[in-house]
Amino acid sequence: MAGKVGFKVTSLSTGRVPGKLARENIPVLLCREVQKNVLEVHIRAKDRKKAFAILRSSCYHIDDVKYYGPARARQLAPQLFGLLVGVLLFFAAVYTFESRVLTVEVTGSGAYYEREIRAILQEEGVGGFSPMPRDTAVLTARVLALPRVEFCTFKRAGGILTVEVRVSENAQPIAGMPLIAPVSGTVIGLTVVRGTPLVSVGDSVREGDTVVDVYTLAGEQKIPSLVIAAVTVEREICLEYALPEDRAKAQALLDFGPLKNLHIEKTKQGCKVSGVMTKTASVNLA
């Protein structure tokens, strides 16, 4: 190993140190007394282990070991390597966290849509520790589809995904009304962005029943809320028309809209039309 090593030897007989080393063919590069019974010795780094073994076996105390030249670089190499690995790991962690969603912030005059926006993000696979979205076109389009929203932008920085949303100040206020069942029947579809649903898919409702009400729950407290929701209800119909088959079918279409499982049966008075009608109603949701 190139370079040299220096150390201090403490003993009542430090004067014998140079001779002991010389007898073992270990060149002494520097030897000086730094204080009583303490000797500073420099030798070649490659002789270090042999010299230490000789001196320690003779009860000499060795301390304050220092390396010089290439030997010092070799000694520091493991520390420098560990430091380099630590730096690389640090930058790798920074890159990882920069490229992941750690938190979502909703700002702007449309920040009251935070719950709806977070729901949109979750549906599009953007959530805690997911990759930062690079193409936000779909997300932007969905946020802009919310009532009164006229501007939306996404910003990414330090693991924070910021959604800035602005609403039109000149738009008509959103109607503060509940969602009502359009006909009697069975609920087959229900979408609730805001408001509290009072029924679920599969429930039976009567025409005029409140399906989604104008509040949200905070524990047991009801907080007034705008309703943004839609419901689809289906019901079976069976009606006899005193008309020929083609006119009865046309009249049923006018009365109920397109029918599933349409069946027309001739009767003495005309035709009996049966099938399943569906009807959708919404509040503040296109």
ZAMAR-856450 format. One record per residue (C-alpha): chain; x, y, z; residue in one letter. Coordinates in steps of 0.05 Angstrom, whole numbers, always signed. Layout:
<pts>
chain A, u X, v Y, w Z, resn A;
...
</pts>
This chain:
<pts>
chain A, u +0, v +0, w +0, resn M;
chain A, u +31, v +66, w -20, resn A;
chain A, u +37, v +125, w +27, resn G;
chain A, u +55, v +128, w +100, resn K;
chain A, u +23, v +123, w +168, resn V;
chain A, u +38, v +163, w +231, resn G;
chain A, u +21, v +144, w +303, resn F;
chain A, u +39, v +159, w +374, resn K;
chain A, u +72, v +108, w +420, resn V;
chain A, u +66, v +115, w +495, resn T;
chain A, u +113, v +78, w +541, resn S;
chain A, u +166, v +86, w +594, resn L;
chain A, u +216, v +60, w +543, resn S;
chain A, u +198, v +97, w +479, resn T;
chain A, u +271, v +104, w +463, resn G;
chain A, u +274, v +30, w +443, resn R;
chain A, u +220, v +37, w +390, resn V;
chain A, u +265, v +55, w +330, resn P;
chain A, u +311, v -2, w +345, resn G;
chain A, u +255, v -53, w +351, resn K;
chain A, u +227, v -32, w +284, resn L;
chain A, u +295, v -29, w +250, resn A;
chain A, u +311, v -100, w +272, resn R;
chain A, u +249, v -123, w +236, resn E;
chain A, u +268, v -86, w +172, resn N;
chain A, u +215, v -33, w +182, resn I;
chain A, u +244, v +35, w +160, resn P;
chain A, u +227, v +92, w +207, resn V;
chain A, u +211, v +154, w +166, resn L;
chain A, u +202, v +201, w +225, resn L;
chain A, u +213, v +193, w +299, resn C;
chain A, u +206, v +250, w +349, resn R;
chain A, u +187, v +259, w +421, resn E;
chain A, u +124, v +301, w +427, resn V;
chain A, u +122, v +298, w +503, resn Q;
chain A, u +151, v +257, w +559, resn K;
chain A, u +142, v +182, w +546, resn N;
chain A, u +104, v +198, w +481, resn V;
chain A, u +137, v +187, w +414, resn L;
chain A, u +110, v +205, w +345, resn E;
chain A, u +131, v +154, w +292, resn V;
chain A, u +120, v +152, w +217, resn H;
chain A, u +130, v +89, w +176, resn I;
chain A, u +109, v +62, w +108, resn R;
chain A, u +35, v +45, w +106, resn A;
chain A, u +50, v -25, w +81, resn K;
chain A, u +89, v -39, w +146, resn D;
chain A, u +33, v -17, w +192, resn R;
chain A, u +4, v -84, w +212, resn K;
chain A, u +73, v -115, w +225, resn K;
chain A, u +97, v -54, w +265, resn A;
chain A, u +34, v -51, w +307, resn F;
chain A, u +39, v -125, w +323, resn A;
chain A, u +111, v -118, w +346, resn I;
chain A, u +99, v -58, w +389, resn L;
chain A, u +35, v -82, w +421, resn R;
chain A, u +66, v -149, w +438, resn S;
chain A, u +119, v -109, w +477, resn S;
chain A, u +64, v -71, w +515, resn C;
chain A, u +71, v -6, w +477, resn Y;
chain A, u +7, v +35, w +473, resn H;
chain A, u -9, v +60, w +403, resn I;
chain A, u -60, v +114, w +387, resn D;
chain A, u -74, v +175, w +344, resn D;
chain A, u -63, v +136, w +279, resn V;
chain A, u -62, v +180, w +217, resn K;
chain A, u -53, v +163, w +144, resn Y;
chain A, u -18, v +207, w +92, resn Y;
chain A, u -17, v +208, w +16, resn G;
chain A, u -49, v +151, w -23, resn P;
chain A, u -57, v +111, w +41, resn A;
chain A, u -105, v +163, w +68, resn R;
chain A, u -146, v +161, w +5, resn A;
chain A, u -150, v +86, w +10, resn R;
chain A, u -172, v +91, w +82, resn Q;
chain A, u -226, v +142, w +66, resn L;
chain A, u -251, v +104, w +5, resn A;
chain A, u -305, v +64, w +43, resn P;
chain A, u -330, v +127, w +76, resn Q;
chain A, u -331, v +164, w +10, resn L;
chain A, u -366, v +105, w -23, resn F;
chain A, u -418, v +105, w +32, resn G;
chain A, u -427, v +180, w +23, resn L;
chain A, u -435, v +172, w -52, resn L;
chain A, u -486, v +117, w -43, resn V;
chain A, u -524, v +161, w +7, resn G;
chain A, u -525, v +219, w -42, resn V;
chain A, u -549, v +175, w -98, resn L;
chain A, u -603, v +146, w -54, resn L;
chain A, u -624, v +216, w -33, resn F;
chain A, u -632, v +240, w -105, resn F;
chain A, u -668, v +175, w -123, resn A;
chain A, u -716, v +187, w -66, resn A;
chain A, u -727, v +259, w -87, resn V;
chain A, u -741, v +238, w -158, resn Y;
chain A, u -788, v +183, w -134, resn T;
chain A, u -828, v +231, w -90, resn F;
chain A, u -828, v +285, w -143, resn E;
chain A, u -859, v +236, w -192, resn S;
chain A, u -912, v +211, w -143, resn R;
chain A, u -976, v +243, w -116, resn V;
chain A, u -965, v +255, w -42, resn L;
chain A, u -1023, v +303, w -33, resn T;
chain A, u -1077, v +338, w -73, resn V;
chain A, u -1096, v +411, w -63, resn E;
chain A, u -1157, v +444, w -94, resn V;
chain A, u -1155, v +519, w -100, resn T;
chain A, u -1192, v +576, w -134, resn G;
chain A, u -1263, v +601, w -132, resn S;
chain A, u -1288, v +530, w -148, resn G;
chain A, u -1253, v +499, w -88, resn A;
chain A, u -1321, v +480, w -60, resn Y;
chain A, u -1320, v +424, w -112, resn Y;
chain A, u -1262, v +391, w -76, resn E;
chain A, u -1301, v +328, w -59, resn R;
chain A, u -1325, v +319, w -130, resn E;
chain A, u -1255, v +333, w -159, resn I;
chain A, u -1223, v +283, w -112, resn R;
chain A, u -1274, v +231, w -134, resn A;
chain A, u -1258, v +245, w -207, resn I;
chain A, u -1183, v +237, w -193, resn L;
chain A, u -1196, v +170, w -158, resn Q;
chain A, u -1238, v +145, w -216, resn E;
chain A, u -1181, v +163, w -264, resn E;
chain A, u -1129, v +127, w -221, resn G;
chain A, u -1098, v +189, w -189, resn V;
chain A, u -1090, v +182, w -114, resn G;
chain A, u -1042, v +173, w -56, resn G;
chain A, u -972, v +155, w -82, resn F;
chain A, u -997, v +142, w -153, resn S;
chain A, u -955, v +168, w -211, resn P;
chain A, u -963, v +242, w -225, resn M;
chain A, u -1012, v +250, w -284, resn P;
chain A, u -975, v +274, w -346, resn R;
chain A, u -1033, v +280, w -393, resn D;
chain A, u -1089, v +316, w -356, resn T;
chain A, u -1135, v +326, w -416, resn A;
chain A, u -1187, v +276, w -391, resn V;
chain A, u -1184, v +302, w -320, resn L;
chain A, u -1191, v +374, w -343, resn T;
chain A, u -1251, v +356, w -387, resn A;
chain A, u -1286, v +321, w -330, resn R;
chain A, u -1275, v +379, w -282, resn V;
chain A, u -1299, v +430, w -334, resn L;
chain A, u -1363, v +389, w -341, resn A;
chain A, u -1382, v +408, w -269, resn L;
chain A, u -1435, v +464, w -267, resn P;
chain A, u -1409, v +535, w -274, resn R;
chain A, u -1336, v +513, w -279, resn V;
chain A, u -1302, v +555, w -334, resn E;
chain A, u -1228, v +543, w -319, resn F;
chain A, u -1186, v +485, w -294, resn C;
chain A, u -1111, v +473, w -292, resn T;
chain A, u -1065, v +422, w -259, resn F;
chain A, u -997, v +439, w -229, resn K;
chain A, u -945, v +389, w -204, resn R;
chain A, u -890, v +407, w -154, resn A;
chain A, u -855, v +368, w -99, resn G;
chain A, u -905, v +312, w -97, resn G;
chain A, u -963, v +361, w -91, resn I;
chain A, u -1017, v +360, w -146, resn L;
chain A, u -1053, v +427, w -145, resn T;
chain A, u -1119, v +433, w -181, resn V;
chain A, u -1140, v +505, w -193, resn E;
chain A, u -1214, v +512, w -209, resn V;
chain A, u -1252, v +575, w -225, resn R;
chain A, u -1326, v +583, w -233, resn V;
chain A, u -1364, v +634, w -274, resn S;
chain A, u -1388, v +693, w -232, resn E;
chain A, u -1440, v +712, w -284, resn N;
chain A, u -1474, v +645, w -289, resn A;
chain A, u -1543, v +634, w -260, resn Q;
chain A, u -1541, v +605, w -190, resn P;
chain A, u -1549, v +530, w -186, resn I;
chain A, u -1619, v +511, w -167, resn A;
chain A, u -1625, v +490, w -95, resn G;
chain A, u -1677, v +436, w -106, resn M;
chain A, u -1679, v +361, w -91, resn P;
chain A, u -1680, v +307, w -143, resn L;
chain A, u -1749, v +278, w -152, resn I;
chain A, u -1769, v +210, w -179, resn A;
chain A, u -1798, v +223, w -249, resn P;
chain A, u -1844, v +162, w -248, resn V;
chain A, u -1863, v +105, w -203, resn S;
chain A, u -1820, v +43, w -211, resn G;
chain A, u -1752, v +13, w -194, resn T;
chain A, u -1688, v +53, w -190, resn V;
chain A, u -1638, v +24, w -241, resn I;
chain A, u -1587, v +81, w -242, resn G;
chain A, u -1566, v +134, w -192, resn L;
chain A, u -1509, v +184, w -198, resn T;
chain A, u -1497, v +232, w -139, resn V;
chain A, u -1443, v +285, w -143, resn V;
chain A, u -1471, v +328, w -88, resn R;
chain A, u -1530, v +320, w -40, resn G;
chain A, u -1552, v +260, w +1, resn T;
chain A, u -1585, v +200, w -33, resn P;
chain A, u -1647, v +174, w +1, resn L;
chain A, u -1654, v +111, w -42, resn V;
chain A, u -1607, v +61, w -74, resn S;
chain A, u -1607, v +23, w -140, resn V;
chain A, u -1659, v -32, w -136, resn G;
chain A, u -1706, v +7, w -90, resn D;
chain A, u -1779, v +21, w -109, resn S;
chain A, u -1801, v +93, w -113, resn V;
chain A, u -1865, v +130, w -128, resn R;
chain A, u -1871, v +189, w -175, resn E;
chain A, u -1854, v +252, w -137, resn G;
chain A, u -1812, v +218, w -83, resn D;
chain A, u -1748, v +254, w -63, resn T;
chain A, u -1690, v +213, w -88, resn V;
chain A, u -1632, v +260, w -69, resn V;
chain A, u -1642, v +314, w -17, resn D;
chain A, u -1611, v +383, w -9, resn V;
chain A, u -1562, v +369, w +47, resn Y;
chain A, u -1499, v +332, w +66, resn T;
chain A, u -1485, v +297, w +132, resn L;
chain A, u -1429, v +317, w +179, resn A;
chain A, u -1438, v +265, w +234, resn G;
chain A, u -1511, v +274, w +253, resn E;
chain A, u -1514, v +347, w +230, resn Q;
chain A, u -1548, v +363, w +164, resn K;
chain A, u -1511, v +417, w +124, resn I;
chain A, u -1549, v +450, w +67, resn P;
chain A, u -1520, v +430, w +0, resn S;
chain A, u -1535, v +439, w -74, resn L;
chain A, u -1558, v +376, w -108, resn V;
chain A, u -1520, v +351, w -169, resn I;
chain A, u -1549, v +283, w -186, resn A;
chain A, u -1588, v +240, w -236, resn A;
chain A, u -1634, v +180, w -229, resn V;
chain A, u -1662, v +130, w -278, resn T;
chain A, u -1726, v +92, w -261, resn V;
chain A, u -1759, v +36, w -299, resn E;
chain A, u -1830, v +9, w -295, resn R;
chain A, u -1872, v -41, w -331, resn E;
chain A, u -1930, v -15, w -371, resn I;
chain A, u -1990, v -50, w -401, resn C;
chain A, u -2043, v -9, w -436, resn L;
chain A, u -2098, v -25, w -486, resn E;
chain A, u -2109, v +22, w -545, resn Y;
chain A, u -2171, v +21, w -589, resn A;
chain A, u -2125, v +27, w -648, resn L;
chain A, u -2095, v -19, w -701, resn P;
chain A, u -2026, v -49, w -685, resn E;
chain A, u -1982, v +3, w -720, resn D;
chain A, u -2020, v +62, w -691, resn R;
chain A, u -2022, v +31, w -622, resn A;
chain A, u -1946, v +21, w -624, resn K;
chain A, u -1936, v +94, w -646, resn A;
chain A, u -1982, v +120, w -592, resn Q;
chain A, u -1946, v +79, w -538, resn A;
chain A, u -1880, v +109, w -563, resn L;
chain A, u -1909, v +179, w -555, resn L;
chain A, u -1937, v +163, w -486, resn D;
chain A, u -1878, v +127, w -455, resn F;
chain A, u -1817, v +134, w -500, resn G;
chain A, u -1778, v +73, w -526, resn P;
chain A, u -1799, v +9, w -492, resn L;
chain A, u -1757, v -52, w -475, resn K;
chain A, u -1788, v -121, w -484, resn N;
chain A, u -1843, v -90, w -527, resn L;
chain A, u -1902, v -137, w -539, resn H;
chain A, u -1966, v -122, w -577, resn I;
chain A, u -2027, v -166, w -571, resn E;
chain A, u -2091, v -157, w -611, resn K;
chain A, u -2156, v -152, w -572, resn T;
chain A, u -2229, v -143, w -589, resn K;
chain A, u -2224, v -68, w -578, resn Q;
chain A, u -2157, v -58, w -612, resn G;
chain A, u -2086, v -75, w -586, resn C;
chain A, u -2055, v -85, w -518, resn K;
chain A, u -1984, v -58, w -513, resn V;
chain A, u -1936, v -81, w -458, resn S;
chain A, u -1863, v -70, w -443, resn G;
chain A, u -1814, v -35, w -397, resn V;
chain A, u -1805, v +40, w -398, resn M;
chain A, u -1746, v +79, w -370, resn T;
chain A, u -1744, v +152, w -350, resn K;
chain A, u -1686, v +195, w -326, resn T;
chain A, u -1688, v +259, w -285, resn A;
chain A, u -1630, v +302, w -263, resn S;
chain A, u -1614, v +366, w -224, resn V;
chain A, u -1554, v +408, w -245, resn N;
chain A, u -1523, v +348, w -281, resn L;
chain A, u -1523, v +346, w -356, resn A;
</pts>
